[in-house]
């Protein structure tokens, strides 16, 4: 068993298991363990997004109570990251923040290429705004039509197609990367969803500028953070750290957990999380 464990919040796939691309990064010193949020919602608007944040903060606090050494938010949206950092005394790293900061290294201009439709723009705009990287982002390319949201978790949906390395889908993503470089002047591409991990290496090989795949990059950033901190623990800044778990307990006790989930089986992708059993 590894000396340190990282709680991975959300698998970034439509499955309830840790994906192979993260399992393969385990070392004798640090191992990733999947932790699913108890509370679900579909972050279609900032209103539902608040529920997702609560679910992720609750999961992060549960991970700390269970003895994990760090929390990795396996979502480009970094759900609940600021609140989790205020409540926890262990490192909390988000895939989106880690990827965007890496993309912006040295002041270079970058573009975000995401498999999701433009109605989810609020997820990306918030991350750019909170990290102060709006001016360095040359463009955001949304590859899928709005109808894709109705296929989340299905065999004909983009997540399943990425796992199959669907040529048409990979070609569309590569075309978006090329457009970002050619038309927008991007010097680096950030893939805007951790569910894009299966096709990330292929895009990186085919694209003429660096392509940053957020699931692997974010996990590696978490490993670096936990190794740098070691066993030391900073002080928490939130004075009432029991509030979010209490809210989620009340929500579940009232029988409303999952009530705001989409009707289709969305799995636990980083846009649409499913409540844990």
C-alpha positions in Angstrom: 0.0 0.0 0.0 1.3 3.5 -0.9 2.4 5.8 1.9 0.0 8.6 0.7 -3.4 8.4 -0.8 -5.1 11.0 -3.1 -8.9 11.2 -3.2 -10.0 11.6 -6.8 -13.4 13.3 -6.9 -15.2 12.0 -9.9 -13.9 9.5 -12.5 -14.2 11.8 -15.5 -15.9 8.9 -17.3 -19.4 7.4 -17.4 -18.2 4.6 -15.1 -18.0 4.3 -11.3 -14.4 3.1 -11.3 -11.1 5.0 -11.5 -10.1 5.3 -15.1 -7.0 3.5 -16.4 -5.2 6.7 -17.3 -5.2 7.6 -13.6 -4.7 4.1 -12.2 -1.5 3.9 -14.3 -0.1 6.9 -12.6 -0.1 5.2 -9.2 3.4 4.8 -7.6 4.6 3.0 -4.4 4.6 6.4 -2.7 1.2 7.9 -3.8 -1.9 6.2 -5.0 -5.2 7.6 -6.4 -8.5 6.4 -5.0 -11.9 7.3 -6.5 -14.3 9.1 -4.1 -17.8 9.8 -5.5 -19.9 12.7 -4.3 -23.1 11.9 -2.4 -25.0 14.8 -4.0 -25.8 15.1 -7.7 -26.9 17.9 -10.1 -26.5 18.9 -13.7 -24.5 22.1 -13.9 -26.5 23.4 -16.8 -26.6 26.9 -15.3 -24.9 28.6 -12.3 -28.0 27.8 -10.2 -27.5 24.0 -10.5 -23.8 24.5 -10.3 -24.2 25.5 -6.7 -25.5 22.0 -5.9 -22.6 20.4 -7.6 -20.2 22.6 -5.6 -21.9 21.4 -2.3 -21.6 17.8 -3.4 -17.9 18.2 -4.2 -17.1 20.1 -1.0 -18.9 17.4 1.1 -16.9 14.7 -0.7 -13.7 16.5 -0.1 -14.4 16.9 3.6 -15.3 13.2 3.8 -12.0 12.3 2.2 -10.1 14.3 4.7 -11.9 12.6 7.6 -11.1 9.2 6.0 -7.4 10.0 6.2 -6.6 11.0 2.6 -3.5 13.1 2.1 -4.8 15.3 -0.7 -8.0 15.9 -2.8 -7.9 16.0 -6.6 -11.0 17.5 -8.2 -11.1 15.6 -11.4 -13.1 18.2 -13.3 -12.1 21.1 -15.5 -14.7 23.2 -13.6 -12.9 22.7 -10.3 -16.2 22.3 -8.5 -16.2 23.8 -5.0 -12.4 24.3 -5.0 -12.3 27.6 -3.0 -14.7 26.4 -0.3 -12.9 23.0 0.0 -9.5 24.8 0.4 -11.0 26.9 3.2 -12.4 23.9 5.0 -9.5 21.4 4.5 -6.0 21.2 5.9 -4.8 19.0 3.1 -4.0 20.1 -0.5 -6.9 20.5 -2.8 -6.0 20.7 -6.5 -8.4 21.2 -9.5 -7.8 19.8 -13.0 -9.0 23.1 -14.5 -6.8 25.4 -12.5 -3.7 23.2 -12.9 -4.2 23.0 -16.7 -5.0 26.7 -17.2 -2.0 27.8 -15.2 0.2 25.4 -17.1 -1.2 26.7 -20.4 -0.5 30.3 -19.5 3.1 29.6 -18.5 5.4 32.3 -19.7 2.6 34.6 -20.7 1.7 32.5 -23.8 -1.7 32.7 -25.3 -3.8 29.5 -25.2 -7.1 28.2 -26.3 -9.6 25.9 -24.7 -11.0 23.1 -26.8 -13.9 21.3 -25.2 -16.1 18.4 -26.4 -19.1 20.1 -24.7 -21.6 22.6 -26.3 -21.5 26.4 -25.8 -24.4 26.4 -23.3 -21.8 25.3 -20.7 -19.7 28.4 -21.3 -20.2 29.6 -17.8 -18.0 26.8 -16.5 -15.0 28.0 -18.5 -15.7 31.7 -18.2 -15.7 31.4 -14.4 -12.4 29.5 -14.2 -10.7 32.1 -16.5 -12.1 35.0 -14.5 -11.2 33.6 -11.1 -7.7 32.7 -12.2 -7.2 36.1 -14.0 -6.4 34.5 -17.3 -9.2 35.9 -19.5 -6.8 38.1 -21.5 -4.4 35.2 -22.2 -7.2 32.9 -23.5 -7.3 33.4 -27.3 -10.6 31.4 -27.8 -12.9 28.7 -26.4 -13.9 26.1 -29.0 -17.1 24.2 -28.3 -17.1 21.1 -30.6 -20.5 19.5 -29.8 -24.0 20.7 -30.7 -26.5 21.3 -27.9 -28.2 18.0 -28.6 -25.1 16.3 -27.2 -26.3 17.0 -23.7 -29.3 14.6 -24.2 -26.8 11.8 -25.0 -24.6 12.0 -21.9 -23.8 8.5 -20.7 -25.2 6.8 -23.9 -23.3 4.7 -26.3 -23.8 7.3 -29.0 -22.6 10.1 -26.7 -19.2 11.8 -26.9 -17.8 10.2 -23.8 -18.4 6.7 -25.2 -17.1 7.8 -28.6 -13.9 9.1 -27.1 -13.3 5.8 -25.4 -13.7 4.1 -28.8 -11.4 6.7 -30.4 -14.1 7.5 -32.9 -12.3 8.9 -36.0 -15.0 11.5 -36.8 -15.0 12.9 -33.3 -11.2 12.9 -33.0 -11.0 14.6 -36.4 -13.5 17.3 -35.2 -11.4 17.9 -32.1 -8.2 18.1 -34.1 -9.9 20.6 -36.5 -10.8 22.8 -33.6 -7.2 22.7 -32.3 -5.9 23.6 -35.7 -8.4 26.5 -36.0 -7.4 27.8 -32.6 -3.7 27.9 -33.7 -4.3 29.2 -37.2 -7.2 31.6 -36.6 -6.8 32.6 -33.0 -3.1 32.6 -32.5 -3.1 30.0 -29.7 0.4 28.8 -28.7 -1.0 26.0 -26.5 -4.3 24.0 -26.3 -6.0 23.1 -23.0 -8.5 20.3 -23.4 -11.5 21.5 -21.5 -12.8 18.3 -19.9 -11.2 15.5 -18.0 -13.4 13.1 -20.0 -11.2 13.9 -23.0 -8.3 11.9 -21.5 -8.8 9.0 -23.9 -8.1 11.1 -26.9 -5.6 13.5 -25.4 -2.5 11.7 -26.4 -3.6 11.4 -30.0 -4.4 15.1 -30.2 -1.1 16.0 -28.6 0.8 14.0 -31.3 -1.2 15.5 -34.2 -1.2 19.1 -33.1 1.7 21.5 -33.8 1.5 23.2 -30.5 1.4 21.7 -27.0 -1.9 20.0 -26.0 -2.5 19.8 -22.3 -4.8 16.9 -21.2 -6.4 18.0 -17.9 -7.0 14.7 -16.1 -3.4 13.5 -16.1 -1.9 17.0 -15.7 -4.2 17.8 -12.7 -3.4 14.5 -11.0 0.3 15.0 -11.4 -0.1 18.5 -10.0 -1.8 17.0 -6.9 1.0 14.4 -6.5 3.5 17.3 -6.6 1.5 19.2 -4.0 1.1 16.4 -1.5 4.8 15.4 -1.8 5.8 19.0 -1.3 3.6 19.4 1.8 4.5 16.0 3.3 2.8 15.4 6.6 2.6 19.1 7.6 -0.9 20.6 7.7 -1.8 24.3 7.4 -4.6 25.8 9.5 -8.1 25.8 8.1 -9.7 29.2 7.4 -13.4 28.3 7.5 -14.7 28.6 11.1 -17.8 26.4 10.6 -16.5 23.4 8.7 -19.5 21.2 9.6 -22.0 23.2 7.6 -21.7 21.6 4.2 -21.8 18.0 5.4 -24.8 18.9 7.6 -26.6 20.4 4.5 -25.9 17.3 2.4 -27.1 15.0 5.3 -30.3 17.0 5.5 -30.8 16.9 1.7 -30.3 13.1 1.6 -32.5 12.5 4.7 -35.2 14.5 3.0 -35.1 12.1 0.1 -34.1 14.8 -2.4 -30.6 13.6 -3.3 -30.4 13.2 -7.1 -33.6 15.1 -7.6 -31.9 17.6 -9.8 -30.0 15.0 -11.9 -30.8 14.9 -15.6 -33.3 12.2 -16.7 -30.6 10.2 -18.6 -27.9 8.2 -17.0 -25.2 10.8 -16.9 -22.6 8.7 -15.0 -20.2 10.8 -13.1 -18.6 12.8 -15.8 -17.2 16.2 -14.7 -20.1 18.1 -16.1 -22.9 15.9 -14.8 -22.2 14.0 -11.6 -24.3 11.2 -10.3 -25.0 10.7 -6.6 -23.1 8.0 -4.8 -25.0 5.0 -3.5 
